[in-house]
């Protein structure tokens, strides 16, 4: 076996399919997108080279900055609130019996198995101003001001309603990742810390979390990537409205390129989207690298 994997031709044959997929699915499309970002083009017809005009326009585009703000807001809410609560639930599941833990994990994971279209339409009906369940519940408690409140149509509540849908659908994944990570933490270290006089909070911050840093890093990176490419739930709930308050980068890119026929501008957005996502991911990896070196 060692002789096979030491042969350069064998290594080249094994590596070639992966490199080919990366080349044709990632590298070449990015190069083409970068090229088109310097053009004025409607997707058909002649192209016109306009240099950095599309990028200069981005810095003056209010909807682009609103889209970026919403992506960063989603990352912050997911990391700080969803993942903290998911970690708490996962830690409770590790203390239950195997049967109870399996049942609850299945229940929490059900939303993650549903189609994004189904989940979005489900919550769009819940938030509906006239016949939505949420407004009906408020009316039962005598809050008549919510009789026909448009959660997805109000500029103050629309973004939070959309973020809630995303968090609800992805909560099961977070619980599953944290549960799997908690099972890898050596129990003898926790017991030794308790014997030495540490309380539960000290065990959490000095034993459990340091051992789970690689898992937490993976979860945060997945959150960042999924937030930057978030599209379906926004598209089927608000399409970026009202007034662009729920606009996300992937949706805005699609609208500019395919609805407004600004293909060059859409590609400029996509290039900047990839660049920002790579920078944010690299910063997160650097932060976690320093934390891992510390422990």
N, C-alpha and C positions, 0 to 999 in steps of 0.2 A: 504493500500500500504506500509506504514512504517513497519507494522508487517511482511509482506512478505520479505522485504529486510533486516530485522533484524534476520531472520532465517539463521543459518549457513549452513544448507543443501542446501537451495535455493541459497545462495551466491556461494557455492562450485559448484553447477550445472551450474550456469551462467558463472563462471570464468573458469571452466575446459576446454571448447572448445578452448578458446584463449590460455591458457597455453599449451594445447596439440599441437596446431599449432606452437607456438613458440619453443616448445621442439623438435618437429620432423622436422621443417623447418629451424631452426637456430642453436639451442644448439647442438643437436646430430651431424649434418654435420660439425660443427666447431670442435667438439671433434675428429671426425674421420679424418678430415683434419689435425689437429695437430698431431695425431698419425702417419699418413702417411708421414708427413714432416720429420720424423726421419728415414725414410726408403729409400732404393734404390729399386725402383720398376718400371717396364715398363707398369703397368696396368694389366698385365697378368703374370702368373707364380709365382715363389717364391719371397718373399720379403727378403731383407737383412737390418738388423738394422745398421745404420751408425752414430747414434747420431746427433750431431749438424753440421755434414759435409755440409748438404744442406744450412744451415744458414751461415756458414763460406764462402761458395762459393758465396752467395748473395753479400757479401761486396766487392768481387773482380769482380763482373759481371758488365761490362760497360753498357750493354743494360738494366739491371735492374735499374741502377741509371739514365739512359737516360729516361726510362719509368716514373720513379718517378718525374724527373724534368719536363717532359711534363705535368703530372697531375697537379703539383703545378703551372705551367705556365698557364694552362687552368683555374684553380681556380682564379688566380690573374687577368687575362684578363677579365674573366666573371664578377667578383665582381667589378673591377675598371672601366671597360669600358662598358660592356653590361648593367649591372644593373644601372649605373649612367644614361646612355642614356635612358633606359627603364623607370626610375623614371621621367625623364624630359618629355618623351612622355605621361606617365600616368597623370602627373600634368596638361599637356595641355588638355588632354581628359576630365578632370573634369570641365574644364571651357567652354566646347562646349555644344551645345544643345544635348538633349537625343538621337535624331535620328542620328546626325552626330557622336556622341561618339560611339553609337552601331555599326555603319557602319565601322568606323575605327578600333574598337576593333576586329571586325570580320575579317577584312583584316589582321591585325597584327597577329591574332591567327591561320590563315590558315596553315602556315608552321608547327605549332605544331600538327595539326591534320593529317598530311601526314605521311606515313610510313617512318621509318628511311632509309630503303633501297631505296625508291623512291627519298628522299631528297638527299642522297649521290650520287646516279647515276645521278641525275639532275645536281648537281654541278661538278661532275667528267666530265660530258660532257661540261659544261661551261669552265672548266679549261683545256680541252683537247688541246694538243699542235698544232694539225693540223687544226681541224675544230671547236675548242671551240669558244664560243661567245666572251669571254674576249679578246683573242688575235686578233680577228677580229675588235673589237672596237678600240684597240690600233693602229691597222694598218690604220684605217680610219683617225686617227689623225697624220699619218705619222711616227709612231714609229715602223719601220720595224724590230728593234731588237727583238720585241715580236712576230714576224711572226710565229714561231714554238716553243715558250717558254713553257717548261714543268713545270707548276706550282706545280703539285703533284709529279714530278720526280726530282725536283731540291732540293738539300740539304738545300739551304738557304730559300726557299719559301714554302716547303712542309708542315711544321708544322703550319705555319700561314694560309695556305689554308685549312687545316683540321680543325683548330680552328675556322676559319670563318664559315665553314659549321655547326659546332656545335652551334655557337652563333646564326646564322641565324635561325636554327630550334627551338632554345629555347627562342628566343626573345619574342614571344607572351606570353609565360608563365610568364615571368618577368613583362611584361606590365600589365597583368591581376592581378597578385599578388599586385603590387604597386597601381594599380587603386583601387582595393578593400580596401587596407589599407588606402589610402587617403580619402576614403569616411567615414572612422570611426573617422577621426580627428575632434574634436568638432569645428564647425565654429565660435561659440561664443568666443572661446579662441583666434582664429586668429583675429577676429574683435576687441576684447579687446586690443590685443597687438598693432594693427594698431592705435587705438584711443589713446593709451599711447605714441605714437610717434615712434614705432618701424618701420623700413623699411622692405621690403619684404625678404631680406636675413636674417635679425634677426628673423623674423617670421618663416622662414624655419628652421633655426638651433636651435631655442629655443622653438618652439611650434610644428611644423609639425614633424620633425625628432624624437624628444623625444617620441612623441605619437605613432610613427611608429616603434619603436625599436623592439617590438615583431615580427612584420611582417618582418622587415629586417633580424632579427636573423633567422627566418624560411627560408627565401630565401637563405641566405648564407649557411646554413646547407644543404639545398637541392642541392645547387651548389657543395658543397664538396662531398657529397655522389655520385651524378651523375658523377662527374669528375673521381672519383676513379673507378667506374664501367663502364666507357666509353669503348665501344668495337665495336658496329655495324658499326658506321661511319668510324672508322679507318680501320676495316676489309674490307669493301666494297670500300674504296678509295685507300689506300696505303698498307694495311697489315703490317704496321710498317715501310715500306721503305720510301725513299731510305737510305740504310745504317743504319737503325734503328732510323732515326731522328724523325719519327712520331710514335715511339713505345709508347704504353700506357700499364699500369700494367695488365689490364684485358686481353688484346690481347697477351701480352708476356706470361702470365700465361697459356693461352689456347695453344699457340704454343709449349711451353716446355712440357706440359703434354700430348697433343694429337698428335702433329706433330713429336716431337722428342722422344716421349716415355719416358720422364723423369717425371714420375708421382709424385714421391717423391719430386723432386725439384719444380714442379708446385704447390704442396700443401704448400711447404715452402713459396713460393711467396704469395699464397693466405692468409696464416696466417699473414705474415708481412703486407700485404695490409690491412687486417681488423684491425690490431693493429695500424697502422699509421692513418687510417681513424678515428678510435675511439679517438686517442690522439688529432688529429687536431680538430675534432668536439668538444671534451671536452674543449679544449683551447678557441675555439670560443664562446662556451656557457659561459665560465667563464668571458671572456671579456665583453659579453653583459650583464651578471648578474651584474657586477660592474657598467656598464653604467646605467642600470635600477635602481640600488640602488642610484646612483648619482642624478637621476632626480626624 
